[in-house]
């Protein structure tokens, strides 16, 4: 099928990068240990994060020198949208424990949450070592690089992460979106199909695949993929939004200014509980961070 010749960079910047941030930058949610830098333990149900933030906040204020508490409290703050406060908590923890790799990993992800990308890269570069590279940190570094448009560098980081953790769905998903951001839709689709075939299935990966398929003009197929996780009406609305954005990008600039029309708001799938750092979005996954 013919690929629609559109300027996908702006479109993906508004839709797909959110998936990357959700997929990788949201934070680690596995057991803390040397092989799981920046993690905080099994996450509670989504509705419990606010309660967790209250409880962990009290425990953290009583014992601010506990690195596990600092990481857990920072993660809870991020999950309820208090990202600047999470940065402040983790910054203080990194001052108290400047050589704690888990704290540096969590701090770097929190910095990326608030758009301080260069500082995030600096911190994440110290969150693991060449002798003991952490595939989660490599993936988070790739996600930050994608956020600032350095896609080829990001892809090298994802490739390094996959050498350490082959066939990880979150890393593959973010690699696929990175290819899409660099306008290589064929490789993007191939990579996302590889991620979507893994078990257990991740709805965020399928939605990323639907996005990339739709960007190639295969709207019926994109809608079919999206319906695996969304109600039919919502899947159809998302594809219609994508179709309208593509059509508007094909218009000459003067025509677009005359029409002044805007597509209906994009309605993404509800954010999934984060079983992995990130990410997400597309999480962190720390991003389906």
DRENDOLUM-321558 format. One line per field, with one value per residue (C-alpha): residue in one letter; chain; z, x, y. Coordinates in steps of 0.02 Angstrom, whole numbers, plus 50000, padded with zeros to 5 digits. Example, Ala and Ser with C-alpha at 12.3 -4.5 7.8 and 13.67 -1.06 7.14 Angstrom:
// residues 2
residu = A / S .
chaine = A / A .
pz = 50390 / 50357 .
px = 50615 / 50684 .
py = 49775 / 49947 .
***
This chain:
// residues 289
residu = X / X / X / X / X / X / X / X / X / X / X / X / X / X / X / X / X / X / X / X / X / X / X / X / X / X / X / X / X / X / X / X / X / X / X / X / X / X / X / X / X / X / X / X / X / X / X / X / X / X / X / X / X / X / X / X / X / X / X / X / X / X / X / X / X / X / X / X / X / X / X / X / X / X / X / X / X / X / X / X / X / X / X / X / X / X / X / X / X / X / X / X / X / X / X / X / X / X / X / X / X / X / X / X / X / X / X / X / X / X / X / X / X / X / X / X / X / X / X / X / X / X / X / X / X / X / X / X / X / X / X / X / X / X / X / X / X / X / X / X / X / X / X / X / X / X / X / X / X / X / X / X / X / X / X / X / X / X / X / X / X / X / X / X / X / X / X / X / X / X / X / X / X / X / X / X / X / X / X / X / X / X / X / X / X / X / X / X / X / X / X / X / X / X / X / X / X / X / X / X / X / X / X / X / X / X / X / X / X / X / X / X / X / X / X / X / X / X / X / X / X / X / X / X / X / X / X / X / X / X / X / X / X / X / X / X / X / X / X / X / X / X / X / X / X / X / X / X / X / X / X / X / X / X / X / X / X / X / X / X / X / X / X / X / X / X / X / X / X / X / X / X / X / X / X / X / X / X / X / X / X / X / X / X / X / X / X / X / X .
chaine = A / A / A / A / A / A / A / A / A / A / A / A / A / A / A / A / A / A / A / A / A / A / A / A / A / A / A / A / A / A / A / A / A / A / A / A / A / A / A / A / A / A / A / A / A / A / A / A / A / A / A / A / A / A / A / A / A / A / A / A / A / A / A / A / A / A / A / A / A / A / A / A / A / A / A / A / A / A / A / A / A / A / A / A / A / A / A / A / A / A / A / A / A / A / A / A / A / A / A / A / A / A / A / A / A / A / A / A / A / A / A / A / A / A / A / A / A / A / A / A / A / A / A / A / A / A / A / A / A / A / A / A / A / A / A / A / A / A / A / A / A / A / A / A / A / A / A / A / A / A / A / A / A / A / A / A / A / A / A / A / A / A / A / A / A / A / A / A / A / A / A / A / A / A / A / A / A / A / A / A / A / A / A / A / A / A / A / A / A / A / A / A / A / A / A / A / A / A / A / A / A / A / A / A / A / A / A / A / A / A / A / A / A / A / A / A / A / A / A / A / A / A / A / A / A / A / A / A / A / A / A / A / A / A / A / A / A / A / A / A / A / A / A / A / A / A / A / A / A / A / A / A / A / A / A / A / A / A / A / A / A / A / A / A / A / A / A / A / A / A / A / A / A / A / A / A / A / A / A / A / A / A / A / A / A / A / A / A / A .
pz = 50000 / 49961 / 50106 / 50122 / 50098 / 50251 / 50376 / 50515 / 50632 / 50702 / 50712 / 50804 / 50918 / 50978 / 50989 / 50989 / 51101 / 51237 / 51222 / 51240 / 51394 / 51468 / 51424 / 51487 / 51594 / 51720 / 51835 / 51884 / 51970 / 52007 / 52157 / 52205 / 52177 / 52081 / 51922 / 51937 / 51963 / 52017 / 52064 / 52209 / 52227 / 52164 / 52119 / 52205 / 52106 / 52013 / 52133 / 52282 / 52225 / 52314 / 52476 / 52450 / 52428 / 52596 / 52689 / 52607 / 52634 / 52820 / 52825 / 52718 / 52829 / 52980 / 52897 / 52748 / 52741 / 52688 / 52500 / 52474 / 52550 / 52446 / 52285 / 52331 / 52384 / 52226 / 52119 / 52209 / 52184 / 52000 / 51983 / 52054 / 51946 / 52078 / 51970 / 52031 / 52210 / 52156 / 52081 / 52244 / 52349 / 52237 / 52219 / 52407 / 52410 / 52278 / 52382 / 52535 / 52435 / 52285 / 52238 / 52252 / 52074 / 52110 / 52174 / 52024 / 51906 / 51989 / 51995 / 51811 / 51762 / 51871 / 51787 / 51617 / 51679 / 51701 / 51537 / 51606 / 51475 / 51472 / 51660 / 51653 / 51530 / 51642 / 51795 / 51704 / 51635 / 51816 / 51861 / 51793 / 51742 / 51584 / 51687 / 51745 / 51620 / 51666 / 51520 / 51604 / 51618 / 51438 / 51384 / 51488 / 51410 / 51238 / 51283 / 51339 / 51178 / 51078 / 51172 / 51112 / 50933 / 50938 / 50868 / 50796 / 50963 / 51050 / 50938 / 50985 / 51168 / 51137 / 51039 / 51186 / 51305 / 51195 / 51192 / 51381 / 51386 / 51220 / 51163 / 51298 / 51239 / 51315 / 51239 / 51070 / 51075 / 51109 / 50975 / 50853 / 50896 / 50880 / 50702 / 50667 / 50735 / 50616 / 50475 / 50448 / 50457 / 50383 / 50519 / 50647 / 50600 / 50595 / 50768 / 50843 / 50770 / 50853 / 51019 / 50998 / 50969 / 51139 / 51287 / 51392 / 51270 / 51312 / 51256 / 51242 / 51116 / 51007 / 51012 / 50956 / 50815 / 50765 / 50759 / 50644 / 50531 / 50519 / 50475 / 50322 / 50265 / 50313 / 50418 / 50419 / 50479 / 50610 / 50675 / 50683 / 50786 / 50902 / 50934 / 51025 / 51175 / 51146 / 51123 / 50936 / 50942 / 51028 / 50910 / 50761 / 50836 / 50860 / 50681 / 50616 / 50712 / 50636 / 50462 / 50484 / 50545 / 50397 / 50277 / 50354 / 50341 / 50155 / 50129 / 50073 / 50219 / 50147 / 50131 / 50307 / 50368 / 50271 / 50337 / 50517 / 50557 / 50697 / 50723 / 50868 / 51023 / 51023 / 51145 / 51193 / 51285 / 51472 / 51548 / 51596 / 51763 / 51744 / 51770 / 51720 / 51727 / 51575 / 51526 / 51456 / 51378 / 51250 / 51468 / 51501 / 51588 / 51691 / 51464 / 51430 / 51666 .
px = 50000 / 50060 / 50133 / 50053 / 50190 / 50160 / 50269 / 50255 / 50378 / 50255 / 50116 / 50220 / 50290 / 50113 / 50053 / 50192 / 50319 / 50187 / 50189 / 50377 / 50369 / 50233 / 50324 / 50499 / 50505 / 50373 / 50491 / 50542 / 50412 / 50509 / 50604 / 50750 / 50918 / 51080 / 51000 / 50845 / 50913 / 50788 / 50650 / 50528 / 50439 / 50273 / 50159 / 49991 / 49830 / 49814 / 49682 / 49797 / 49939 / 49870 / 49853 / 50026 / 50096 / 50023 / 50087 / 50258 / 50273 / 50251 / 50377 / 50501 / 50491 / 50524 / 50675 / 50737 / 50902 / 50819 / 50853 / 50713 / 50587 / 50649 / 50631 / 50461 / 50396 / 50464 / 50377 / 50212 / 50225 / 50257 / 50107 / 49990 / 50062 / 50169 / 50323 / 50416 / 50399 / 50464 / 50616 / 50646 / 50634 / 50750 / 50872 / 50893 / 50912 / 51048 / 51141 / 51133 / 51177 / 51278 / 51340 / 51175 / 51138 / 50955 / 50928 / 51018 / 50910 / 50750 / 50812 / 50858 / 50686 / 50602 / 50704 / 50647 / 50467 / 50479 / 50571 / 50746 / 50816 / 50999 / 51011 / 50919 / 51047 / 51189 / 51115 / 51067 / 51243 / 51301 / 51162 / 51257 / 51434 / 51517 / 51568 / 51388 / 51269 / 51086 / 50969 / 50830 / 50942 / 51000 / 50818 / 50779 / 50926 / 50859 / 50688 / 50763 / 50864 / 50705 / 50622 / 50755 / 50758 / 50920 / 50838 / 50989 / 51078 / 50920 / 50912 / 51090 / 51042 / 50888 / 50995 / 51116 / 50972 / 50904 / 51073 / 51061 / 50873 / 50822 / 50641 / 50584 / 50418 / 50440 / 50611 / 50555 / 50403 / 50506 / 50631 / 50487 / 50422 / 50598 / 50606 / 50440 / 50502 / 50649 / 50522 / 50569 / 50392 / 50434 / 50560 / 50444 / 50304 / 50419 / 50486 / 50315 / 50244 / 50386 / 50344 / 50157 / 50186 / 50267 / 50171 / 50091 / 50019 / 50036 / 49892 / 50008 / 50116 / 49966 / 49908 / 50081 / 50071 / 49899 / 49971 / 50115 / 50002 / 49882 / 50025 / 50053 / 49874 / 49807 / 49666 / 49553 / 49696 / 49744 / 49566 / 49561 / 49722 / 49659 / 49496 / 49591 / 49603 / 49479 / 49290 / 49250 / 49185 / 49341 / 49457 / 49362 / 49372 / 49560 / 49587 / 49472 / 49576 / 49735 / 49659 / 49607 / 49778 / 49861 / 49740 / 49775 / 49962 / 49941 / 49858 / 49964 / 49997 / 49888 / 49739 / 49762 / 49759 / 49600 / 49504 / 49557 / 49485 / 49554 / 49535 / 49435 / 49539 / 49635 / 49565 / 49700 / 49674 / 49668 / 49841 / 49887 / 49958 / 50146 / 50221 / 50396 / 50492 / 50453 / 50394 / 50293 / 50197 / 50227 / 50265 / 50381 / 50419 / 50463 / 50391 / 50253 / 50467 .
py = 50000 / 50175 / 50272 / 50442 / 50574 / 50680 / 50772 / 50643 / 50725 / 50852 / 50725 / 50598 / 50732 / 50766 / 50586 / 50458 / 50544 / 50543 / 50355 / 50350 / 50458 / 50351 / 50192 / 50224 / 50378 / 50330 / 50234 / 50060 / 49953 / 49796 / 49736 / 49847 / 49766 / 49787 / 49722 / 49832 / 50005 / 50135 / 50015 / 50026 / 49860 / 49793 / 49940 / 49960 / 49972 / 50137 / 50204 / 50180 / 50293 / 50446 / 50351 / 50279 / 50454 / 50507 / 50354 / 50357 / 50543 / 50523 / 50381 / 50478 / 50634 / 50524 / 50444 / 50547 / 50452 / 50289 / 50273 / 50147 / 50265 / 50410 / 50311 / 50243 / 50414 / 50494 / 50363 / 50389 / 50577 / 50553 / 50438 / 50570 / 50709 / 50797 / 50785 / 50939 / 50880 / 50709 / 50795 / 50888 / 50730 / 50631 / 50774 / 50780 / 50591 / 50601 / 50730 / 50616 / 50460 / 50522 / 50349 / 50255 / 50199 / 50164 / 50341 / 50415 / 50312 / 50371 / 50551 / 50549 / 50486 / 50617 / 50754 / 50690 / 50696 / 50885 / 50916 / 50941 / 50824 / 50872 / 50861 / 50695 / 50627 / 50685 / 50600 / 50440 / 50424 / 50403 / 50280 / 50130 / 50088 / 50019 / 49867 / 49838 / 49919 / 49921 / 49888 / 49989 / 50141 / 50119 / 50117 / 50271 / 50361 / 50316 / 50385 / 50551 / 50564 / 50534 / 50676 / 50798 / 50734 / 50634 / 50479 / 50388 / 50400 / 50341 / 50189 / 50140 / 50146 / 50038 / 49915 / 49904 / 49875 / 49736 / 49649 / 49638 / 49603 / 49525 / 49537 / 49657 / 49726 / 49898 / 49926 / 49860 / 49973 / 50126 / 50075 / 50059 / 50232 / 50300 / 50231 / 50314 / 50480 / 50466 / 50433 / 50251 / 50184 / 50013 / 49973 / 50051 / 49932 / 49780 / 49818 / 49854 / 49694 / 49600 / 49683 / 49653 / 49466 / 49443 / 49374 / 49433 / 49561 / 49745 / 49857 / 50007 / 49915 / 49875 / 50056 / 50111 / 49984 / 50050 / 50226 / 50176 / 50073 / 50221 / 50338 / 50231 / 50259 / 50087 / 50155 / 50002 / 49893 / 50022 / 50025 / 49835 / 49832 / 49969 / 49876 / 49739 / 49855 / 49997 / 50002 / 50004 / 50182 / 50246 / 50153 / 50225 / 50400 / 50387 / 50328 / 50465 / 50592 / 50522 / 50524 / 50706 / 50758 / 50673 / 50757 / 50927 / 50902 / 50868 / 51037 / 51184 / 51301 / 51440 / 51322 / 51261 / 51441 / 51478 / 51330 / 51357 / 51187 / 51082 / 50896 / 50830 / 50797 / 50635 / 50509 / 50385 / 50223 / 50236 / 50230 / 50054 / 50005 / 50007 / 49832 / 49889 / 50048 / 50119 / 50218 / 50223 / 50282 / 50240 / 50229 / 50233 / 50033 / 50172 / 50241 / 50132 / 50288 .
***
